[in-house]
Amino acid sequence: MTMSKLDPRRHPIRPDLAAEYLRGQVEAERFVQGRAMRVIDPVVDLRSRPSPDAGVETQALFGEILIAYEDYEGWLWGQLQRDGYVGYVSASGLVEGDMAASHHLIVPRSFVYPGLSMKLPIVSALSLGSVVKVSKQHGDFAEIENLGCIWAAHLAPLDQDVTDFVAVAEMFLNVPYLWGGKSSLGLDCSGLVQISLQAAGILAPRDTDMQWAELGREIAIDETLEGLQRGDLIFWKGHVGVMRDAHILLHANGHHMMVASEPLREARDRILAKSHGPILGVKRL
């Protein structure tokens, strides 16, 4: 297999460097085993180049693991363990070593306090999908190892998933649109789908083309857009949204510059009128 046949978004490959597990599949000047690095900032940006002015491709949340293959002038080049995405992150937001995470955040955002009182000045804030290690329970608070205290009801054990991923997506209504974002501060269309499915125990790929290729089964629709149901994923080229019911679409989009809820027919007609193309298809999970 040659490098051109592997997607560099999901495979750590460069002409000068590649992951050891790809030896024999690709050509590179050297191969590196990689080491586990854990995200300790609430959110870190993953970029296509080791530069603060490079565009954000995606984000990693607190507790996520990056397998780092290169440390370059304060930047780590590696692969996110959760969804396999590859890129550069600032090394300042990570520490070496994995973590025996026990819980994940199940609300859009929750504050971290230095003690057992909501009146204390917060020390941080985590977003849905962050993973933590609970060291002790103190009444309504959970003590997070090496971090602080979080309202316990905002957490769930790692093996406890939500039953309705659309209800998760609905919690992000009116959150600002952010290219590459996947947190409560801002997210894009595929980020909204990914983190919502993740909360339901479904590991989805990051980008819309990946989601179209890998999620669910395609169902037939016609111009009437009848026969849709809650949870159906509506795809355009480069865009995705989720149906709240048979007629209403929820999607993070650049028209409203936020997560918006609107009739699917209105969204379809507007997107087509702006020459962004027709609906590509519908996937049902």
N, C-alpha and C positions, 0 to 999 in steps of 0.2 A: 504494500500500500504506500502511496506517495503522499507527501504533505498536502498536495492540492486536493486530495479526496477527503481530507479531514477539515472540519469547521474550526478555524482558529478561535472562534468565540467559546468553544467547548473543549478544545484540546490545547494543552500548553505546548505549542510548537512555534519555533522561530528558526530561521536558517542557522543561527549561532547556538541555539539552546533548545532543549526539549526535555520533557519529563522522562524519567527513567522507564516508566511503564510503557512508553511508546517506542522504546528501542526495538529495532527490527521492523517497525511499521513506517517510520519516517527517517529522513536524512537530516542530521544536524551535526554541528561541529562538536558538541558535547551534550551529555545526558546527565541530569541531576535527579537525585532521589527525592528531594524536597523535604520540608519540615513544617509541622503544624504550627500555625499562628492564630491566636484567638482575638477577635474583635472586642475591644474594651471601651470604645467610644459608642454612644448611642447609635450612630450611623456613620459609616465610612463610604466614600465614593470610590467606585472602581472605574478607572479611565483607560482609554486606548493607548495613551502614551504617558510616560513618567513626567508629567508637567501639570501644574495647577490650572493652566489655561486649556487643557485638553477637555473635550466633552465628556460628560458623565455617561457611561454605558449602563451601569446599574449601581445598586448599593448593597452593602452588607450590614446586617443589624447586630446589636450587642449579642455576644456569645457565639456568633458564627465562626466557623473555622476556614481559614485560607491555607492551602498547601503552597508554601512559598518556594520558588525555584531560583530566585535571584533577589539580591539586596543591592540596589543601585542608587547611591546618593540620596538616601532617605526614602526610597520607593521600593516596594516589594512587588515583584511580578509573580503571579501565581494563579491558582484555580480555587474558586469557592467550592467547598465540600458539599454544600447543600444542593446547588443546582448546576454545578460544573462550569460556571462562567469564568472566563479567563481575562485578566487585565492587571492594571497597576493600581495599588493603593498606597497611601501615605503610611510609612512604617510607624509613625507616632501613635496611630490608633489601634495598634495590635501588640500583643505580647506573645512570647513563645510558649507553646504548650497547649494541650487540649484541656477541657473542663468536663467534669462529670455532671453535666446539666441534668436537672430534675424536673424543671417546669418551663412552660412557655407563656408569654403574655397573650391574653385573649381579648383585650380591649384595644382600641386604636392607640391610646397613649396613657401612660401612668407615671406619676411622679415618684422619684426616689428621695426618701428623707433620711437624714443622719440618725434619727432615733424614732421612738414609737409615738409620734405625734404629728398630725397633719398641720399643726401650727408652726412647725419648724421650717426654716428656709430649705427649699429643696436643693439637692446636690446634683440631680440629673433627671432625665425623663426618657423612658424607653417606649418603643413602638411595638405594635402587634407583630408577633413573629420572633421577637427577641427571646433568647433562651438563657436561663439563669440556674444557679444552684442554690436552692433554699437550704440554709443551714439550721434554721430554727423557726418555730412558729410562736408568735407572741400575740395571742388574742386575734384581733383583726388584721395584724401585720405579719408579713413574712420577712424574715431577715435573710438578705441575699449576701452570699459569701463575697467578701472584699468589695462591697458596693454600698449597702445601706438597707433601708426598709421600704417595702412596697405593700400597698393594700392587698391583702391575700386573695380577695375575691377577684382580683384582676389577673390571677394566675391559674393555670391548670397543669396537672401532671403531663409530662411529655406524651404519654400514651393515651391521653384523653382528648379527643378531637370534637369539634363542633359538628352538628348534624346538618346544618344548612349553610353552605358556603355563601349563598346569596345574601343571607342576613349579615354575614361579615362584611361583604362588599357594601351593603347599604349603610353601614356605620361610617363609611368614608364619604358620604354625600357632602358635597360642597368643599371638600379638601382641595387645595390648589393643584393644578396640573403642573407637573415637573418632569421634564424629559429625563428618563433614567431613574426616577425616584420610586421608592417602594416603602415609604414611611408615612406616618400621619402628618408630617410637615409638607408632603407633596409627593405625588406619584403619577405615573403614566398609565396608559391603557392596559398594557400587558403586565405591569407591576401590580395593578389592582387585582387582576385575575389571578396572578401567581400567589400573592400573599393570602387572598381569600381562600383559594383551593388548599393552600398549605395548612391553614387553620383547620380544615376539614380532613387533614391527613392525606391529601392528594398532592404529590410532588410534581409540580408543573414546570416545564422549561420557562425561560425568561422572556424570549422575544415572540412576537406575534406569528412569524413564519414557523417557528418551532412549535408553538401551541397549536396552530392549524394542522401541522403534520402529525402531531403526536397525541392530542387530547381527543377522547370520545370517538363517536361515530358520526359520520355525516348524514344529515337528514335532508330530504328534498323539500323545497319550498318554491312557491311561484310568486308572481307579482302581488298577489293579495296578502302575502305574509301571514296567512292563516296556519293554524296548527302548531304554533310555538307554545312553549311552556316555560315556567320558572326554571332558571338554571341553564337554559340553552345559551350557547356562546355564538355570537354573531360576528363574522369576520369580514373585513375589507382588506385590501392589500395594505399592510402596514397599520392596521387598526383592529381592535377587538372590543366588544362590550358584552354584557350579560343581561339576559332578560329577567325582569322582576316578576313578570306575569306574561300572559299571552301577547301583550301589546306594548309594554313599557320597557325601554332600554336604559340600563345604567352603564355609564362609561366615563372614564377620564379622557378629556378631549381638549384639543387646542382651540376649538370654537368658543366654548364657554370658559376655557382656561381653569377648569375645575372638574370634579366628578359631578356629573349632571344626570338627572333622570328626565326622560322625555319619551314621547311616542316614537316607536321604531320607524314608522313611516316618515315622520318629520326628519329624523336623523338621516334616513336613507335618501330622501329627496334633496336635502341640503348638501350632503356629501357628494352626491352625484352631480348636482348643479355646480359645485366648486371644482369639478373635474378630478375628483379623487377616486372616481371609479364606482362601479356597482358593488353590491354585496357579493363577496367571494363565495360564501357558503355558511352553513350552520352546523355546529357540532353539538351533540347531546351526550352528556357523560353517563 
